[in-house]
């Protein structure tokens, strides 16, 4: 029922979050652009599993997501490569109806500046990690996160993160 934006550079823990959800036994359907989740079964319409992955056309991935029952995490592992500056009307509608469909969306981005402007307003949870963003881009697009982003960059822990709860849906959640 949430949109989680998981943002960080290579090796900062984005995929680790997904692997943690998998270990917890969560129902997950991953758009596996890099083909990195080889231990998870590939989507098979005749044999639906609680944990599946898909590699192929993004539109087909969305088709499948629409058919999944409530409770699934729909993960776009490399959202940086999927979205340019637009997210499209179809994905917008899917995000708007997340509460009604009972699906949680996780979108992984390498840089804050790659998050499409339209998507920003729909984010329920932002997981901010070290990124290679340029300060002026953070300052202009995400001024509310600028100071914390600077602290994260200075931290010696490569996996340091800050979690922000950005919507009314997440007011009662905790880190």
C-alpha positions in Angstrom: 0.0 0.0 0.0 3.0 2.3 -0.2 5.4 3.7 -2.7 9.0 3.3 -1.3 11.7 5.2 -3.1 15.0 3.5 -2.2 17.8 5.9 -3.4 21.6 5.3 -3.3 24.7 4.8 -5.3 26.1 1.4 -6.2 27.0 -0.6 -3.2 25.1 1.4 -0.6 22.4 -1.2 0.3 19.5 -0.8 -2.2 19.5 -4.4 -3.2 20.2 -5.5 0.4 16.8 -4.0 1.3 15.1 -6.2 -1.3 17.0 -9.3 -0.2 15.9 -8.6 3.3 12.3 -8.6 2.2 12.9 -11.8 0.4 14.4 -13.5 3.5 11.4 -12.4 5.5 9.2 -14.4 3.1 7.4 -11.4 1.6 5.4 -11.8 -1.6 7.6 -10.0 -4.2 7.6 -9.6 -7.9 10.8 -8.0 -9.1 11.4 -6.3 -12.4 15.0 -7.7 -12.6 16.6 -5.6 -15.3 20.2 -6.7 -14.4 19.2 -10.4 -14.0 20.7 -10.4 -10.5 18.1 -12.4 -8.6 18.8 -15.7 -10.2 17.8 -17.7 -7.1 14.2 -16.5 -7.5 12.0 -18.3 -10.0 11.2 -16.5 -13.2 7.6 -15.6 -13.7 5.5 -18.4 -14.9 1.7 -17.7 -15.4 1.0 -21.4 -14.9 2.8 -21.6 -11.6 2.6 -18.4 -9.6 4.9 -18.2 -6.7 5.1 -15.8 -3.8 8.6 -14.6 -5.0 9.1 -14.2 -8.7 11.1 -12.1 -11.0 10.7 -10.8 -14.5 13.1 -9.6 -17.2 11.7 -8.1 -20.4 9.3 -5.4 -21.5 8.3 -3.0 -18.7 4.7 -2.8 -20.0 4.4 -6.6 -19.7 5.7 -6.3 -16.1 3.0 -3.8 -15.3 0.4 -6.2 -17.0 1.5 -8.9 -14.6 1.5 -6.6 -11.6 -2.1 -5.7 -12.3 -3.1 -9.4 -12.0 -1.2 -10.1 -8.8 -3.3 -10.4 -5.6 -3.1 -8.0 -2.7 -0.1 -8.0 -0.5 2.6 -8.2 -3.2 5.7 -5.9 -3.3 6.2 -4.9 -6.9 9.9 -4.0 -7.1 11.5 -2.0 -9.9 15.1 -2.9 -9.2 16.7 -0.4 -11.6 14.1 2.4 -11.8 16.9 4.7 -13.0 17.0 2.8 -16.3 13.2 2.4 -16.6 12.0 6.0 -16.1 13.3 9.0 -17.9 11.8 12.3 -16.8 8.3 10.9 -17.0 6.5 8.0 -15.4 3.6 7.7 -17.8 -0.1 7.7 -17.2 -0.4 4.0 -16.7 2.2 3.8 -13.9 0.7 7.0 -12.4 -2.7 5.3 -12.1 -1.2 2.2 -10.6 0.6 4.3 -7.9 -2.6 6.3 -7.3 -4.5 3.1 -6.7 -1.9 1.3 -4.6 -4.1 1.5 -1.5 -7.0 0.0 -3.3 -5.0 -2.8 -4.9 -3.1 -3.6 -1.7 0.3 -3.5 -3.4 3.5 -1.9 -2.2 5.8 -0.5 -4.8 9.6 -0.2 -4.3 11.5 1.8 -6.8 15.3 1.9 -6.7 17.2 4.9 -8.0 20.9 5.6 -8.1 20.5 9.4 -7.7 17.9 11.7 -6.2 18.0 13.8 -9.4 16.8 10.8 -11.4 13.5 10.6 -9.6 10.9 11.9 -12.0 9.2 15.1 -10.7 5.7 13.6 -10.9 6.8 10.6 -8.8 8.1 12.7 -6.0 4.6 13.7 -4.8 3.5 10.1 -4.5 6.4 8.8 -2.4 5.3 7.4 1.0 8.7 6.4 2.3 12.0 7.7 1.1 15.1 5.7 2.0 18.0 8.0 1.4 21.6 6.6 1.1 24.8 7.9 -0.2 24.4 9.2 -3.8 26.6 10.9 -6.4 24.1 13.8 -6.7 25.4 17.3 -7.3 24.5 19.5 -4.3 22.8 22.2 -6.4 20.4 19.5 -7.8 19.4 18.4 -4.3 19.1 22.0 -3.2 16.7 22.9 -6.0 14.7 19.6 -6.2 14.8 18.3 -2.6 15.7 21.2 -0.3 14.1 19.5 2.7 16.7 16.7 2.4 19.8 18.7 1.7 21.3 18.9 5.2 20.7 15.2 6.0 22.1 14.2 2.6 25.3 16.1 3.4 25.5 14.3 6.7 25.0 10.9 5.0 27.8 11.7 2.5 30.2 12.5 5.3 29.5 9.4 7.3 32.2 6.7 7.1 29.6 3.9 7.0 28.9 3.1 3.3 25.5 1.6 4.3 24.3 4.6 6.3 20.7 5.6 5.5 18.0 7.9 6.6 14.3 6.9 6.3 11.7 9.6 5.8 7.9 9.0 6.2 6.4 11.3 3.6 2.7 10.7 3.6 -0.4 10.4 5.8 -0.3 6.6 5.1 3.0 6.3 6.9 2.4 8.6 9.9 2.3 5.6 12.3 5.3 3.7 10.9 8.7 3.7 12.6 12.2 3.1 11.4 
